[in-house]
Amino acid sequence: MSKPVKLSDMSREDREPLTQIENSDLMPLPAPLDDPAKDRAWAALAQQALDKFECGLDNTCAVNVPRPKTKEEENELITKFLSGLQKLFSAENNWTFLQPLILTMEHCARCHTCSDACHIFEASGNNALYRPAFRSEILRRLYFKYVKDGNLLSAFQHGDIKLNWPLIARLIELSYRCNLCRRCAQTCPIGADNGLVAHELRKLFSMEMGIAPKEIHDNGSMLQLKVGSSTGMTPQVVRDNIEFIDEDISEKTGIEVKTPWDVEGADVLLIHNAGEILAWPENPGAFAVVLNAAGITWTLSSEIAAYDSINYGLWYDDAQFARVALKHAEAARKLKVKKIVLGECGHAHKALSVIADRILTGEFNIPRESSLTLLRDIVMSGKLKLDPSRNDFPVTLHDPCNVVRLMGVVEPQREIVRKICPRFREMEPHGVDNYCCGGGSGFAIMSPNNFADWRFHVSGRKKLEQILKAFQDCLEPETPKYVCAPCSNCKGQFRDLLAYYDLWNKHRILYGGLVELIVNAMEDVKPGFIEWEWH
Amino acid sequence: MTVMVYVAIYLLAAIFVARSVARAIEYASAPAHLRWELYPVPHEAPERAGHGGSYFEETDWWQKPGKKNLAGEMKVMAPEMLFLKGLWEFNRALWFRSFPFHFGLYLCLLALSLLGLRAVVSLLAPQLAGGAAGGLWTLAYQAAGVAGAVLVIAGAIGLLVRRVADGDLRGFTTPADFFNLIFFAAAFAALLGTYALRPARTVTGLEFARGLLAFDTTLAVPPAMAVAAVLGFALAAYIPFTHMSHFIAKYFTYHSIRWDDAPVEKRRGLEAKVARYLTYRPSWAARHVGADGVKTWAEIAASAPADKPAKGGKR
């Protein structure tokens, strides 16, 4: 491992990365990936990226911040950063998270209890740069120095840090080395929240400096607000695609499926992550089968942004977050539905149910509910005839952080899999103590440069360990295995992670959603809804 | 000198109270932030609290009466406050140093309270403060005080050694972290030393406390006792100026953040507060936000983001 990174290294004027992660540094994995020598090699950053972007943190580059061409440009960026720093600690600009942020700034005891809880720190082989407290300590020192007008006494009390452009550029990258899973915050003896710090830093960079990863801003929230979905699907295209899915699912299940659109007064407005419609069409198809079979009055909305539950603002920008949340609520208000039900998408669950709760007041306060609870009620009600023997293969359940630790929906999904999957086994730990899939906070859709190597080697490693351990008794390729991930982003991460290590071809480990398992077990459906092929 | 000692102690105690209250008010008056809870939330219904579940596990949860579970909250709070249960669970090595330190402080606070109460009783109703009960009372605060001071000193030294010896912690340790621990160890060593090495027939702790409460300037306070007492109160006055005032912060980090899961419509006055926040006029400079210092949060949320400028321009 390279020399441990110190806080002061962040201000180093050279553009050399502060650390270089080698495979031999990483947390060991269980069989069949237990030989570090056979682990996948990292792609080197291209010279063009090194020349063009600020890549001075580690062996990857997530944000692609252009290198300033002149000293004046650097100074201008520093001024902007300082201005954003002041705003981050003002009620007018940041009432949304001011209290928790100040408490975290002023009371961290720097005891590093949080480090052991962090999957990224552990998977990296305890690399100091990835301590949850590392980026927080940088922000804390800047807070006391520039926001609280620190003097020598303040430096004595809180420590000092040299502010320059290299530090800011590295801090931008470092704010995108955290999945915002907040497992660290769960263990803090004081209640400080280093996940929040990464979130707030991202906000400063986006809302003041206009810096955010292209995948979550330009191609994410901006596209969603402009055309209706980050997938690029317009209302007409999404309707066409759903029509196609209806036909396909009808043929596959033997049950006529028709997805309702814009039904005024429906009991349920279902909002899917639109990524499902393109990447995993069997998921919205399965929802349609189950809801129709259960006799629920439901609808999709073709309003802009309301047929895509994603809200990437949750990860990096309060303004974008509020805009999308409002669009979702507005669509539900217009249709006069009784409630919004969120499909299998973790961050959409938390965004609309929890984080938006206090801004969706009055006529916009349409009740929101998780599809997992609704599915649990349907499964337990006996309305569907279910044959668990159709799911007679090893199944493990991934807990999306946003649904479980950050929203408290823990048991409904378990009640379902316990009922319909005879060979269900838990990962350890699970429930509110789960580990992130490694794709959280936008990483699942981010693969610039060689960032995917970091995402699979580091942020996804702990989850990979959990999956392999859950299936240790049946790794042979003759036994198909299913990782149930009721979250679109998590599925995206699993798709890429399992493919990266070739675990489908060699060990028949597949991933998929929860509702697919339900339809797969329905006696009225033609057998074999889950197709054992890579997708 | 006695007057100076009394004045110093009252002043330092007043600083402690004033700064602690100011800090609590500062946190309490911060805007009600967006929800940011973290599960498990122990005041959830008992059938859910065990696995960390929330009311979101119920369909149509808004139509159901929210179940209060104060007993569940107390079951988590008591061991956390008294025994630092979280630290025991997540950082055992630190717990062995931090628990004696904190528990020692609790014992010292208990001793101080018992001593103060005894002094008040002996001033107001001397007949109640004597006899066997008075002896036991004295024994109780002396035992608590000595045990507490020993634990605080041991804990402070343990924490200090850890900060010095552990390379991972050293890089995050500021000079004040060392100073704080040394200050604790020195103040409690002075108090313990004054007690242990007191000459026969000297002023007792009870006499000193009575003198302080009655502002008895005729009492000849021994210099060592005066220094130790002032040092102890100086430490108390210093704490709320530092991150060590987490005894205040922790109330907010738990009750206002981690465990604050109340839906907006169920918290009286919250909708009105949020409505006021939505009239704030942010000044974030990135183009897509569209904040010009005139538009309110509500207007920004209802507007479309300014689109990306032409290539090469700034957002």
Interface residues (C-beta under 8 A of the other chain):
Chain A: P4 K6 L7 K80 S83 G84 K87 A91 E92 N93 W95 T96 F97 L98 Q99 P100 I102 L103 E106 H107 C108 A109 R110 C111 H112 T113 S115 D116 A117 A128 A133 E137 F156 Q157 H158 G159 R182 A185 Q186 T187 C188 P189 I190 G191 A192 D193 L196 S206 M207 E208 M209 G210 H217 D218 S221 M222 L225 K226 D317 A319 Q320 A322 R323 A325 L326 K339 S353 V354 I355 A356 D357 R358 I359 L360 T361 G362 N365 P367 E369 S370 T373 L374 D377 V404 R405 L406 M407 G408 V409 V410 E411 P412 G431 V432
Chain B: Y27 A30 P31 A32 H33 L34 R35 W36 E37 L38 Y39 P40 V41 E44 R48 H51 G52 G53 S54 Y55 F56 E57 E58 T59 D60 W61 W62 L84 G86 L87 E89 F90 N91 L94 S98 G167 D168 L169 G171 F172 T173 T174 P175 A176 D177 F179 T242 H243 S245 H246 A249 K250 F252 T253 Y254 S256 I257 R258 D261 P263 V264 E265 L270 E271 V274 A275 Y277 L278 Y280 R281 P282 S283 W284 A285 A286 R287 H288 V289 G290 A291 W297 I300 A301 A302 S303 A304 P305 D307 K308 K314 R315
